[in-house]
Each structure stands twice: as structure tokens, then as C-alpha cells.
């Protein structure tokens, strides 16, 4: 990471709700410790307003979620902002897609440094080195004094390279849920590890790659299908702005993959999406349902609400729905 010039105040962009642990620690606490300045963005969904405000400032740090990086990088006003002083882009809150990371690096020259954590871990548990020159596709290494294990459904550690639930131990991990010993017992192991609910794979270097949330896994004819993988592949298709994958009931397969896409190219068709998926995904991972919408439902932080995509029908104004 390039150093901030001597005498120049460290400045961070806060385009996250201040009540969220990501903003509270990465923006507020770190800036306070460094004597830095924070540019507060009241509504990060208003992309023209965000870019108009950023065009007035010199800033060095930009923590954000994947959807914000993607929305900004694809916005026609992107180049009205001077991105040349950006030293570190911090990805968190949800998985960063490789297509988004590639576009962000091309447009800013600053790679997205992805980290990982939860409210229960205060929040950071792992992070990539800020000296990285490119997007790694992993959540990096454990923070100092932090330990990571990958566990199977019986609580046993799995071999390197195999998927399992990420468990975390360290000084930042909560003691338990307030006055909820029953809920605490569900997530804490006997040796003090917090079970995150996220599926991950650790490599021989100690870097961990997030596979997906355990509860979001789709079971297709007995095969585990992870939405993050589907989304990462389809996000790289020309004409796709945003994409989400969820599981829907299927009489034959138990569950099937449903894709919800926001178009970047209005001419994008269902047939084109199906062909792309046929060429890039294994058979059981290909979508059974493809739906186009004007936007994806998101939390105030910017995470896509997969639950709503599973449980609620598309708005009437959506571009179309098709089921094969």
C-alpha cells in the first residue's frame, strides 16, 4: 500500500450505516486512532450524490460492500472523482465478486483488499495484506492472536482444502449472547471457538476462501450448490450488472437454482444467459429459473437479501420471469 504523503491527513470514506459494525470499526475507530478525517455519505444508494460529494475531496481509504463497488464502477459519473489518492479499498460485509474486483482495479489502480468478520468477532477476524497488488479471492489470514479452524458437521477439523464451517477464536470474539445461554451454546465450542455459520476452505498457506453462508446452500439432487460460486461466474458475463442466486423448491430435484439478474445491457436475453451458464457451470449448478428485475433487494449496508428473492415474487415492473 502506498503511503499517505507527510503532512496530509488520513481520510476515509464512510458509505455505510454508522450503526453497522463494519462502519463503526473500520471507519470510525480506525480513523479516531489515526487522527483521521471521515467523509460521511448519508445515502450510498444515491450513486450520483455519492460521486458528486467524493469529487470535492481527497481521500485514501474506501471500505465498502461488493454492490457499492460495482454500482460506482459502472456509473457514468465515475471519472468525475479523482481516485488517484486512494491507497486501500476494503471489501467486507458480503463476498467480493472477482469481476467487480477486476473492474475496480482497472478503474482506480487500487486492488480491493477483502477482509472477514461478524458482529460476534468485533468484527475483524481475517484480512488480506494491504500490500497486495491484486485481488486474491480469499478473506486473507487471521489477525494477530486469532485462530481459525474449519469444522465438519460433527465439530471435527477437516483436512486442508476441504470445505467446512469457519470457527474463530481470539480476544475479539464475544463471550456469548447477552442473557441467551441457549443461543450461545449453539455457536461456541467447548474449546472457545465461535462457529460462524459460514462455509470456507483453507489452503496450505493459511488463507481461507469463503464458499457461502451455510443456510444459503442449495441442495440439488443431493449435491451442494453454493450461490456465491454461481454469482461469481454469472457476474463475469457481459451485459450483467448484478446477479443473485437462490434455491427454490423443485419436485424432481428437491431444490433448483434460481437466478435473478439486473441488466447492464438492455438487450441481454434469457437464452444468452442459459448458454453462458451451460458453457461455464456444471449441469446441476445451472439455473432452472431465470428472472430479470430492475434492482435487487438489499439491506441498508448493501448486502443482497436472498431471503426476499426466495420468498417474494418479482415486482410487477420487473423485466420478465421465465421458468423452463
Secondary structure, DSSP 8 states (H G I E B T S, - for coil): -----TT---EEEE-S-TTSHHIIIIIIIHHHHHT-EEEE-S-TT-HHHHHHHHTT----EEEE-HHHHHHHHTSTTGGGS--TT--EEEE-SS---HHHHHHHHHHHS--EEEEEEEGGGTEEEEE--TT-SS--SS--EE-TT-EEEEE-TTS-B--TT--EEEEEESTTS-S--TT-HHHHHHHB-TTS-EEEEEEEEE-TTS-EEEEEEGGG-EEETTEEE-HHHHHHHHTTSTTEEEEEEEEEEETTTEEEEEEEEEESSTT--HHHHHHHHHHHS-GGGS-SEEEE-S---B-TT--B-HHHHHHS---TTSSEEEE-
